[in-house]
């Protein structure tokens, strides 16, 4: 690495971390406050995100959108691109105009997004709502994460990001449970509930004090008086983005985020269509299920207490992270960041192979568990890594960059994930094909409203839903979509391996330069 690069402030050295309890004790009041705000924001966010695919696919007659998975893919893709590219600029803006101000603005934008979804239950209403949510989230994130980076230091950062990630997942765990129970009343209740939850952050903001505010105002004063030169924001961001350490990071991780988001965008639909989750309730409570309301809520069961709802299955992910992320953070603190990320990526790929190969409910549980373990090795690490190499005064900007590979990966997955699923695994599509094979006229088949084909197949053939599901599953290679996604993840694993080697070389040459000759 040449000298000029070294002075621009990308510090690659890894610092010895405090022990677990010492780290926790060293975290400030502001750290816990922004943790609480992030928690509230995530409950609302995941309330919609976890059930978005099910809402899109639900027929209009049941209060859903009744749109095809390809149309749903368009919404998710736009959502992804906006939400992940806005922080690239809003991060730098937060660093300049203040975190409190940007968090306040983002909360208002998000409330309007949820209300838009509730008031306009159609493709355009949901798209506009998703765009508002994406914009709000994109403005919210850097302000929160910038505060976090300023309220921690290099010796407690590993634990701080681990705990923060854990808090995020408490929100990720509660949100879908709220959605499961609200949507069984009616879909618009989900959106009203989320709008109400996010407004709590306006209360939190009253007690929020921005760390590093004096420094920020001082920097502003120097710029005004001409002592400091400040580049145009886009120029500033572009200069940082051009650095190889940042560019390679983007490319390597984009494929992982394709894999990651498929789990949330497509797996709930897969579970709803192909996985008999009553097996799990049976195993736990016997054939009668459970009528215990508390258990129904925490396990994400349907109101009858006889099967696990798709969001409930996926909630194992947030549940595991919420309870054990700090343990994984403590374990991986001993390894190089890139080695931990590589191991995490491999576990996630294995999970997708399992989803493709089996549709037994307990196998899906195992797959989600493996995936979650992998995610805990990657996700908190990426923020720690970026905030560690960020130059002074550019923490939020760099934490905004973390979103770029996510944007690339999720933007592509948002469009192609549901499409892949529609081609290889859509029960709706297979039901229409089977109806035609069984002798229903093609006009009649195409007249069936979106989302109601399987229901019509049950009526038409007189067979039970269970038998027909089995028949369709056997007739098609449903796992294929998941294998393709797993293969895309493999590209990322190879990339992370190479990136790790390259970084290690760079760190060694940096250390060699620092040694006195």
Buried (B, 14 or more C-beta within 10 A) or exposed (E): BEEEBBEEEBBBEBEEBBEBEEBBEBBEEBBEBBBBBBBBBBBBBBBBBBBBBBBBBBBBEEBBBBBBBEBBBBBBBBBBBBBBBBBBBBBBBBBBBBBBBBBBBBBEBBBBBBBBBBEBBEBEBBBBBBBBBBBBBBBBBBBBBBBBBBBBEBBBBBBBBBBBBBBBBBBBBBBBBBBBBBBBEEBBBBBBBBBEBBBBBEEBBEEBEBBBEEEBEEBBEEEEEEEEEBEEBEEBBEEBBEBEBBEBBBBBBBBBBBBBBBBBBBBBBBBBBBBBBBBBBBEEBEEEBBEEEEBBBBBBBBEEBBBBBBBBBBBBBBBBBBEBBBEBBBEBBEBBBBBBBBBBBBBBBBBBBBBBEBBEBEBBBBBBBBBBBBBBBBBBBBBBBBBBBBBEBBBBBBBBBBBBBBBBBBBBBBBBBBBBBBBBBBBBBBBBBBBBEEEBEEEEBEEBEBBBBBBBBBEBBEEEEEEBBBBBBEEBEBBBBBBBBBBBBBBBBEBBBEBBEBBBEBBEBBEEEEEEE
